[in-house]
Amino acid sequence: MADIIFEHPKRKIYRLNESECYLEEKEPASVLILAIDQGRLLVVEQYRMPVDAVTFELPGGGLNLNEDRTVAARRELLEETGYTSDKLVYLGQSYSCAFMSNEVIHFYFTDRLAFVSNSTDKDILNVHFVPLKKVYHNILEGIWKNSALVHALFLAEGKGLVKKSD
């Protein structure tokens, strides 16, 4: 039996044994948006304390209580990048880290972006459009280590929405 070692209204941390624990989210869903504009991927640059590094990630975040995930995807896209989209295609879902958390990531795709605002979330250091060729290079060379970004690209390629040659 697991012991609760931390409890918060949004999450609990359980100790399984002396060396293992897991996170249980009360709202275990998040959204990520794979946004492509003219052969360039929209990414956000953020500092992530657990890895003590600046990372390049897809825009996205957690769902609010009872929030529709497509609504959340549009909200997160706007909050993190200043862009919106009238076309979001659902790609699928994945566990973020099944051995440590119950979080499920829902992936969306868009190739229709409209700029709305320069205002972005305070945690975002920068917003970039990166050519897909460079995205693949950064992944293959281990420069970018975000598995959710890779998963989203794989889903979009499998559905014919993105071609590696783009």
Backbone as numpy.savetxt, mean C-alpha at the origin, in Angstrom:
# Nx Ny Nz CAx CAy CAz Cx Cy Cz
-2.03 -21.09 24.36 -2.87 -19.90 24.36 -1.99 -18.65 24.36
-2.40 -17.66 23.61 -1.63 -16.43 23.50 -2.04 -15.44 24.58
-1.07 -14.73 25.10 -1.32 -13.69 26.10 -1.34 -12.33 25.44
-2.28 -11.48 25.83 -2.31 -10.10 25.34 -1.22 -9.33 26.07
-0.31 -8.72 25.31 0.75 -7.92 25.93 0.56 -6.42 25.69
-0.34 -6.07 24.78 -0.67 -4.67 24.52 -2.07 -4.62 23.95
-2.86 -3.66 24.45 -4.21 -3.51 23.93 -4.52 -2.04 23.69
-5.11 -1.79 22.54 -5.47 -0.45 22.09 -6.84 -0.58 21.45
-7.63 0.49 21.39 -8.95 0.35 20.75 -8.89 -0.17 19.31
-7.79 0.04 18.61 -7.69 -0.39 17.21 -6.94 -1.70 17.02
-6.16 -2.15 18.03 -5.33 -3.35 17.83 -4.92 -3.96 19.16
-4.52 -5.24 19.07 -3.96 -5.96 20.21 -2.68 -6.66 19.74
-1.73 -6.78 20.65 -0.54 -7.57 20.38 -0.55 -8.75 21.34
-0.39 -9.93 20.77 -0.38 -11.17 21.53 1.02 -11.78 21.54
1.39 -12.36 22.69 2.64 -13.13 22.77 2.27 -14.60 22.61
2.87 -15.25 21.61 2.63 -16.67 21.39 3.54 -17.53 22.25
4.80 -17.10 22.37 5.79 -17.79 23.19 6.90 -16.78 23.49
8.04 -17.24 23.93 9.13 -16.33 24.31 9.68 -15.49 23.17
9.53 -15.97 21.94 10.14 -15.25 20.83 9.17 -14.82 19.73
7.88 -15.12 19.87 6.93 -14.80 18.81 5.72 -14.03 19.34
5.29 -13.08 18.53 4.07 -12.34 18.85 3.35 -12.04 17.54
2.10 -11.63 17.66 1.37 -11.22 16.46 0.44 -10.07 16.78
0.09 -9.35 15.73 -0.75 -8.17 15.82 -2.14 -8.50 15.29
-3.15 -8.19 16.08 -4.53 -8.37 15.64 -5.17 -6.99 15.48
-5.47 -6.65 14.24 -6.13 -5.38 13.95 -7.63 -5.54 14.11
-8.28 -4.54 14.72 -9.74 -4.59 14.86 -10.41 -4.38 13.50
-9.83 -3.52 12.67 -10.27 -3.32 11.29 -9.11 -3.76 10.41
-9.04 -5.05 10.10 -7.82 -5.58 9.48 -7.74 -5.41 7.96
-8.16 -4.29 7.46 -8.11 -4.09 6.01 -7.42 -2.78 5.67
-6.68 -2.83 4.57 -6.07 -1.62 4.03 -6.21 -1.67 2.51
-5.94 -0.54 1.88 -6.02 -0.43 0.43 -4.71 0.15 -0.10
-4.30 -0.30 -1.28 -3.16 0.26 -1.99 -3.58 0.49 -3.43
-3.07 1.57 -4.01 -3.46 1.94 -5.37 -2.24 1.92 -6.27
-2.29 1.08 -7.30 -1.27 1.04 -8.33 -1.74 2.01 -9.42
-1.14 3.20 -9.44 -1.57 4.25 -10.36 -0.48 4.48 -11.41
-0.86 4.31 -12.67 0.07 4.46 -13.78 -0.38 5.64 -14.64
0.56 6.52 -14.95 0.27 7.66 -15.82 1.38 7.75 -16.86
1.03 7.54 -18.11 1.97 7.64 -19.23 3.23 6.80 -18.99
3.03 5.55 -18.56 4.15 4.64 -18.35 4.96 4.90 -17.10
4.41 5.70 -16.20 5.10 6.02 -14.94 4.22 5.61 -13.77
4.85 5.05 -12.73 4.15 4.63 -11.53 4.17 5.74 -10.49
3.02 5.99 -9.90 2.90 6.98 -8.83 3.28 6.30 -7.51
4.32 6.80 -6.86 4.76 6.25 -5.57 4.92 7.38 -4.56
4.83 6.99 -3.29 5.07 7.94 -2.21 6.35 7.54 -1.48
7.06 8.53 -1.05 8.30 8.33 -0.31 8.01 8.60 1.16
8.33 7.62 2.01 8.05 7.75 3.44 9.19 7.20 4.26
9.39 7.78 5.44 10.32 7.19 6.40 9.55 6.16 7.21
10.10 4.95 7.32 9.48 3.87 8.08 10.40 3.48 9.24
9.96 3.80 10.45 10.76 3.56 11.64 11.13 2.08 11.84
10.23 1.11 11.63 10.62 -0.28 11.88 11.82 -0.76 11.08
12.03 -0.20 9.89 13.20 -0.57 9.08 14.24 0.54 9.04
13.96 1.64 9.74 14.85 2.79 9.80 15.36 3.19 8.42
14.38 3.37 7.52 14.75 3.70 6.14 13.64 4.48 5.47
14.03 5.22 4.44 13.06 5.86 3.56 12.67 4.82 2.53
11.37 4.65 2.35 10.86 3.64 1.41 10.03 4.31 0.31
9.91 3.60 -0.79 9.05 4.02 -1.89 7.92 3.01 -1.96
6.69 3.51 -1.84 5.53 2.64 -1.69 4.38 3.13 -2.56
3.41 2.26 -2.73 2.17 2.67 -3.37 1.37 3.50 -2.37
0.63 4.50 -2.86 -0.24 5.24 -1.94 -1.33 4.32 -1.41
-1.71 4.55 -0.17 -2.77 3.75 0.42 -2.76 3.87 1.93
-3.63 3.08 2.55 -3.72 3.10 4.00 -4.91 2.31 4.49
-5.18 2.46 5.76 -6.23 1.69 6.40 -7.63 2.21 6.12
-8.59 1.30 6.24 -10.00 1.66 6.12 -10.50 2.19 7.45
-11.37 3.17 7.40 -12.07 3.62 8.59 -13.19 2.65 8.90
-13.70 2.68 10.10 -14.76 1.78 10.53 -15.94 1.82 9.56
-16.32 0.67 9.03 -17.45 0.50 8.10 -17.28 1.25 6.77
-16.06 1.64 6.43 -15.83 2.37 5.18 -15.74 1.40 4.01
-16.39 1.74 2.93 -16.29 0.96 1.69 -14.85 1.04 1.19
-14.29 -0.08 0.75 -12.87 -0.07 0.39 -12.56 0.75 -0.85
-13.50 0.86 -1.80 -13.25 1.71 -2.98 -13.25 3.18 -2.56
-14.15 3.54 -1.67 -14.17 4.90 -1.12 -12.85 5.18 -0.40
-12.39 4.20 0.38 -11.12 4.36 1.10 -9.95 4.52 0.13
-9.97 3.78 -0.97 -8.89 3.89 -1.96 -8.84 5.30 -2.54
-9.99 5.84 -2.89 -10.02 7.22 -3.42 -9.53 8.22 -2.37
-10.00 8.05 -1.14 -9.60 8.95 -0.05 -8.09 8.89 0.17
-7.55 7.70 0.26 -6.11 7.55 0.50 -5.27 8.09 -0.65
-5.70 7.85 -1.87 -5.00 8.38 -3.04 -4.90 9.90 -2.95
-6.01 10.54 -2.63 -6.04 12.00 -2.52 -5.20 12.48 -1.33
-5.37 11.86 -0.16 -4.65 12.29 1.04 -3.14 12.17 0.88
-2.70 11.11 0.23 -1.26 10.87 0.16 -0.57 11.48 -1.05
-1.32 11.76 -2.12 -0.66 12.23 -3.34 -1.20 13.53 -3.90
-2.41 13.91 -3.52 -3.05 15.08 -4.12 -3.75 14.76 -5.43
-3.78 13.48 -5.81 -4.45 13.05 -7.04 -5.74 12.30 -6.70
-6.65 12.28 -7.66 -7.86 11.49 -7.54 -8.05 10.73 -8.85
-9.02 9.81 -8.83 -9.31 9.04 -10.03 -10.78 8.69 -10.06
-11.35 8.73 -11.27 -12.75 8.32 -11.43 -12.83 6.86 -11.90
-11.67 6.20 -11.99 -11.64 4.80 -12.44 -10.70 4.02 -11.52
-11.27 3.14 -10.72 -10.47 2.24 -9.90 -10.90 0.81 -10.19
-9.94 -0.01 -10.59 -10.21 -1.41 -10.91 -9.67 -2.25 -9.76
-10.53 -3.11 -9.21 -10.11 -3.98 -8.12 -9.23 -5.10 -8.68
-8.03 -5.24 -8.11 -7.08 -6.25 -8.57 -7.14 -7.54 -7.76
-7.38 -7.43 -6.48 -7.37 -8.60 -5.61 -6.87 -8.23 -4.23
-6.56 -9.27 -3.46 -6.13 -9.03 -2.09 -4.99 -9.95 -1.69
-4.34 -9.60 -0.60 -3.22 -10.37 -0.07 -3.11 -10.10 1.42
-2.58 -11.06 2.16 -2.21 -10.79 3.55 -0.95 -9.94 3.54
-0.88 -8.96 4.43 0.32 -8.12 4.47 1.50 -8.89 5.04
1.26 -9.69 6.05 2.33 -10.44 6.71 1.66 -11.49 7.60
1.19 -12.59 7.00 0.29 -13.54 7.66 0.85 -14.16 8.94
2.15 -14.23 9.08 2.69 -14.83 10.30 2.74 -13.83 11.46
2.45 -12.54 11.17 2.52 -11.53 12.22 1.26 -10.69 12.37
0.33 -10.76 11.41 -0.81 -9.85 11.44 -1.99 -10.45 10.68
-3.19 -10.01 11.05 -4.40 -10.43 10.33 -4.80 -9.43 9.24
-3.95 -8.45 8.97 -4.27 -7.42 7.97 -4.35 -8.00 6.56
-5.37 -7.56 5.83 -5.56 -7.91 4.42 -5.40 -6.62 3.61
-4.62 -6.68 2.54 -4.45 -5.53 1.65 -5.33 -5.75 0.42
-6.13 -4.75 0.08 -6.93 -4.76 -1.14 -6.24 -3.86 -2.15
-5.95 -4.41 -3.32 -5.22 -3.68 -4.35 -6.17 -3.14 -5.43
-5.90 -1.89 -5.83 -6.65 -1.25 -6.91 -5.68 -0.76 -7.97
-6.20 -0.60 -9.17 -5.42 -0.08 -10.30 -6.16 1.09 -10.90
-5.40 2.10 -11.33 -5.96 3.17 -12.15 -4.91 3.65 -13.15
-5.40 4.07 -14.29 -4.54 4.75 -15.26 -5.17 6.09 -15.65
-6.10 6.54 -14.80 -6.72 7.85 -15.00 -6.58 8.65 -13.72
-5.68 9.61 -13.76 -5.42 10.45 -12.60 -5.75 11.90 -12.91
-6.24 12.59 -11.90 -6.47 14.03 -12.01 -5.85 14.70 -10.79
-5.03 15.72 -11.03 -4.40 16.44 -9.92 -5.42 17.37 -9.28
-5.49 17.34 -7.94 -6.46 18.14 -7.21 -5.78 19.13 -6.26
-4.72 18.67 -5.56 -4.18 19.49 -4.48 -2.71 19.18 -4.22
-1.96 20.20 -3.81 -0.58 20.01 -3.38 -0.49 19.51 -1.94
-1.59 19.53 -1.24 -1.62 19.13 0.16 -1.59 17.61 0.27
-0.60 17.08 1.02 -0.52 15.63 1.22 -0.38 15.32 2.70
-0.59 14.07 3.04 -0.46 13.57 4.40 0.90 13.98 4.97
0.95 14.31 6.25 2.19 14.78 6.89 3.31 13.74 6.89
2.96 12.44 6.78 3.97 11.38 6.78 4.65 11.19 5.43
4.09 11.80 4.39 4.63 11.64 3.05 5.76 12.65 2.84
6.94 12.14 2.53 8.09 13.02 2.29 8.05 13.62 0.90
7.59 12.80 -0.07 7.56 13.24 -1.45 6.66 12.32 -2.26
6.17 12.83 -3.37 5.37 12.05 -4.31 6.13 12.03 -5.63
6.27 10.84 -6.22 7.06 10.70 -7.44 6.29 9.93 -8.51
6.56 10.26 -9.76 6.18 9.43 -10.90 7.47 8.80 -11.40
7.54 7.48 -11.37 8.76 6.77 -11.74 8.48 5.91 -12.98
9.30 6.06 -14.03 9.10 5.22 -15.22 9.11 3.73 -14.84
8.20 2.97 -15.46 8.08 1.55 -15.11 9.40 0.79 -15.28
10.18 1.15 -16.28 11.47 0.49 -16.48 12.35 0.65 -15.23
12.34 1.84 -14.66 13.13 2.10 -13.44 12.51 1.39 -12.24
11.18 1.29 -12.19 10.51 0.57 -11.10 10.99 -0.87 -11.08
10.93 -1.54 -12.25 11.39 -2.94 -12.33 12.87 -3.06 -11.97
13.68 -2.13 -12.44 15.10 -2.13 -12.10 15.28 -2.03 -10.58
14.59 -1.09 -9.95 14.73 -0.88 -8.51 14.29 -2.11 -7.71
13.26 -2.81 -8.19 12.81 -4.04 -7.52 13.85 -5.15 -7.72
14.26 -5.38 -8.95 15.18 -6.48 -9.25 16.55 -6.29 -8.62
16.98 -5.05 -8.45 18.28 -4.77 -7.84 18.21 -4.69 -6.32
17.01 -4.85 -5.75 16.87 -4.81 -4.30 16.89 -3.42 -3.71
16.75 -2.42 -4.55 16.71 -1.03 -4.08 15.38 -0.76 -3.39
14.31 -1.22 -4.02 12.97 -1.14 -3.42 12.61 -2.52 -2.90
12.19 -2.59 -1.65 11.95 -3.87 -1.00 10.50 -4.04 -0.54
9.59 -3.31 -1.14 8.19 -3.35 -0.70 7.44 -4.47 -1.41
7.09 -5.52 -0.67 6.44 -6.69 -1.27 5.04 -6.38 -1.77
4.33 -5.46 -1.14 2.98 -5.11 -1.60 3.02 -4.46 -2.98
4.02 -3.64 -3.23 4.18 -3.02 -4.54 4.41 -4.10 -5.60
5.26 -5.07 -5.29 5.54 -6.16 -6.22 4.27 -6.98 -6.46
3.53 -7.26 -5.41 2.29 -8.04 -5.53 1.28 -7.32 -6.42
1.13 -6.02 -6.21 0.20 -5.23 -7.03 0.61 -5.24 -8.50
1.90 -5.08 -8.78 2.38 -5.14 -10.16 2.09 -6.50 -10.79
2.33 -7.56 -10.03 2.07 -8.92 -10.52 0.59 -9.10 -10.87
-0.30 -8.65 -9.98 -1.74 -8.76 -10.24 -2.13 -7.96 -11.49
-1.62 -6.74 -11.60 -1.97 -5.89 -12.75 -1.44 -6.48 -14.05
-0.23 -7.05 -14.02 0.31 -7.71 -15.21 -0.55 -8.92 -15.58
-0.91 -9.71 -14.58 -1.72 -10.90 -14.82 -3.09 -10.59 -15.41
-3.61 -9.42 -15.11 -4.91 -9.00 -15.63 -4.77 -8.19 -16.93
-3.54 -8.05 -17.42 -3.30 -7.35 -18.68 -3.40 -5.83 -18.58
-3.32 -5.30 -17.39 -3.43 -3.84 -17.19 -2.08 -3.14 -17.28
-1.01 -3.88 -17.04 0.35 -3.34 -17.09 1.19 -4.35 -17.86
2.06 -3.83 -18.72 3.01 -4.68 -19.42 4.40 -4.29 -18.95
5.21 -5.27 -18.65 6.56 -5.01 -18.17 7.34 -4.13 -19.13
7.01 -4.20 -20.39 7.73 -3.41 -21.41 7.28 -1.95 -21.44
6.20 -1.60 -20.71 5.72 -0.20 -20.71 6.76 0.77 -20.22
